[in-house]
């Protein structure tokens, strides 16, 4: 049976509302205490070497680099690489992550503006930006080095709208950078709005905020909704913000590093090849220009990096907010998902697994179409029963193999307009696929019930193994783990 706890350092959780530091350093310190952080003290080249270390340790410990060539600051990566760490950061059990994120989507809490902030302890001119913030080159054909953990907060002076989201940033000249944003993203809409008034969009690129703030910045909300207000629900207290030194943008006060600037869509720059979440390269053409106006940081700051592509941290930062938003949206379609995963094999973006309770099996196709409607980039949806562990790829594949009749349960929707980053899209469309892998009465004479030991026996044996010091070695098959997980979730 799978343990479901936040571990011995759950005190780093976000929901305590104790006025804790709203940066990532609380979680990093907790990982160090648990032996889940390694320090790399040898000199590391940001061109490929840094990314190579993160790739080789992707599903392992967090990494802190103390000697990155050309970097004035230590660099931290691989922090949010699994759901256990994310649960610890949010102060919830692993099974409660989607509940917490869904509640935050439906709730908002005004930010709290302060005048003195850790993120502004030191201030630097724009010309110092690429000396203060390292931009690693991760993959062989990438067109350059990037800031990959940069949460961009923006304030449109025309509409008053605020936004927090992620985009990749590549250095260009001494005080300028390239920003890659899809045309349909809200940050693009705000930048276009500012351009119609003949001005750039004031922004600030923030690094190292609390994981709750980072996750909230990945929510799919309405245009004009301020993601920082929704992050307050996850934190259990308002996000503390401070006004940028060169604009009216409000930035998370406890961030490690802040790059202030102006985003200009009227100054396009061609990017070249870049690695995407699906693990392949794309050439999106032109992006925007960032004009840097200032840099501020903590006196003892570190620079956060996120290994892009199919890496676990990059995937989970997209997967969990999308999963929470989908489950929230499916309720509006009459589908009560007991669990929902956006899989790592789909880069945490395009492949979804939905678990429905037995009484809702007939809603499987509605759930499939509901996911397609809710998030345009979703390409593939599998619906399973609640006795299947949606986060276990082997168990989900078992359900497809054992509970589907392809001629009846496969849904193909051809030529659907989609986002530019969806794998295999052509001319802006892709065929989407749904799979109803729920058990149907009458499919098998002997029935579809999983063959597993009694729950009471498994609980008792798990207790024996734990008392004998073997609890950490418990690794049941996906079928057993999923069946007991489902029974627990259904309250049986």
SULZIFEN-V568619 format. One record per residue. SS is DSSP state (~ for helix, > for strand, _ for the rest). OMEGA is omega as a letter, one per 30 degrees, with the letter a starting at -180 (999 if undefined). Layout:
SS,OMEGA / SS,OMEGA
//
This chain:
_,a / _,l / _,l / _,l / _,l / _,l / _,a / _,a / _,a / ~,l / ~,l / ~,a / _,a / ~,a / ~,a / ~,l / _,a / _,a / _,a / _,l / _,a / _,l / >,l / _,a / ~,l / ~,l / ~,l / ~,l / ~,l / ~,l / ~,l / ~,l / ~,a / _,a / _,a / _,l / >,l / >,l / >,l / >,a / _,l / _,l / _,a / >,l / _,l / _,l / >,l / _,a / ~,a / ~,l / ~,l / ~,l / ~,a / ~,a / ~,a / ~,l / _,a / _,a / _,a / _,a / _,l / >,a / >,l / >,l / >,a / _,a / _,l / >,a / _,l / _,a / _,l / _,a / _,l / >,a / >,a / >,l / >,a / _,a / _,a / _,a / _,l / _,a / ~,l / ~,l / ~,l / ~,l / ~,l / ~,a / ~,a / ~,l / _,a / _,l / _,a / ~,l / ~,a / ~,a / ~,a / ~,l / ~,a / ~,a / ~,l / ~,l / ~,l / ~,l / ~,a / _,a / _,l / _,a / _,a / _,l / _,l / >,a / >,l / >,a / _,l / _,a / _,l / ~,a / ~,l / ~,l / _,l / >,a / >,a / >,l / >,a / ~,a / ~,a / ~,a / ~,a / ~,l / ~,a / ~,a / _,a / _,a / _,a / _,l / >,a / _,a / _,a / _,a / _,l / _,a / _,l / _,l / _,a / _,l / >,a / _,a / _,a / _,l / >,a / >,l / >,a / >,l / >,l / _,a / _,l / _,a / _,a / _,a / _,l / >,a / >,l / >,a / >,a / >,l / _,l / >,a / >,a / >,l / >,l / _,l / _,a / _,a / _,l / >,l / >,l / >,l / >,l / >,a / _,l / _,a / _,a / _,l / _,a / ~,l / ~,l / ~,a / ~,l / ~,l / ~,l / ~,l / ~,l / ~,a / ~,l / ~,l / _,l / _,a / _,l / _,l / >,l / >,a / >,l / >,l / >,a / >,l / >,l / _,l / >,l / _,l / ~,l / ~,l / ~,l / ~,a / ~,a / ~,l / _,l / _,l / _,l / _,a / _,l / _,l / _,a / _,l / _,a / _,a / ~,l / ~,l / ~,l / ~,l / ~,l / ~,l / ~,l / ~,a / ~,a / _,l / _,a / _,l / _,l / >,a / >,l / >,a / >,l / _,a / _,a / _,l / _,l / _,l / _,l / >,a / >,l / >,a / _,a / _,l / _,l / _,a / >,l / >,l / >,a / >,l / >,a / >,l / >,a / >,l / >,l / >,l / >,a / >,l / >,l / >,a / _,a / _,a / _,l / >,l / >,l / _,a / _,a / _,l / _,l / _,l / >,l / >,l / _,a / _,a / _,a / >,l / >,a / >,l / >,l / >,l / >,a / >,l / >,l / >,l / >,l / >,l / >,l / _,l / _,a / _,a / _,l / >,a / >,l / >,l / _,l / _,l / _,a / _,a / _,a / _,a / _,a / ~,a / ~,l / ~,a / ~,a / ~,l / ~,l / ~,a / ~,a / ~,l / ~,l / ~,l / ~,l / ~,l / ~,l / ~,a / ~,l / ~,a / ~,a / ~,l / ~,l / ~,l / _,l / _,a / _,a / _,a / >,l / >,l / >,a / >,l / >,l / >,a / _,l / _,l / _,l / _,l / _,a / _,a / _,a / _,a / >,a / >,l / >,a / >,l / >,l / >,l / _,a / ~,a / ~,a / ~,a / ~,a / ~,l / ~,a / ~,a / ~,l / ~,l / ~,l / ~,a / ~,l / ~,l / ~,l / ~,a / ~,a / ~,a / _,a / _,a / _,a / _,a / _,a / >,l / >,l / >,l / >,a / >,l / >,a / _,l / _,l / _,l / _,a / _,a / _,a / _,a / ~,l / ~,a / ~,l / ~,l / ~,l / ~,a / ~,l / ~,a / ~,a / ~,a / ~,a / _,l / _,a / ~,a / ~,a / ~,a / ~,l / >,l / >,l / >,l / >,a / >,l / >,l / >,l / >,a / _,l / _,a / _,a / _,a / _,a / _,l / _,l / _,l / >,a / _,l / _,l / >,l / >,l / >,l / >,a / >,l / >,a / >,l / >,a / _,l / _,l / _,l / _,l / _,l / _,a / _,a / _,a / _,a / _,l / _,a / _,a / _,l / _,l / _,a / _,l / _,l / _,a / ~,a / ~,l / ~,a / ~,l / ~,a / ~,a / ~,l / ~,l / ~,l / ~,a / ~,l / ~,a / ~,l / _,l / _,a / _,a / ~,a / ~,a / ~,a / _,a / _,a / _,l / _,l / ~,a / ~,l / ~,a / ~,a / ~,a / ~,l / ~,l / ~,a / ~,l / ~,l / ~,a / ~,a / _,l / _,a / _,999
//
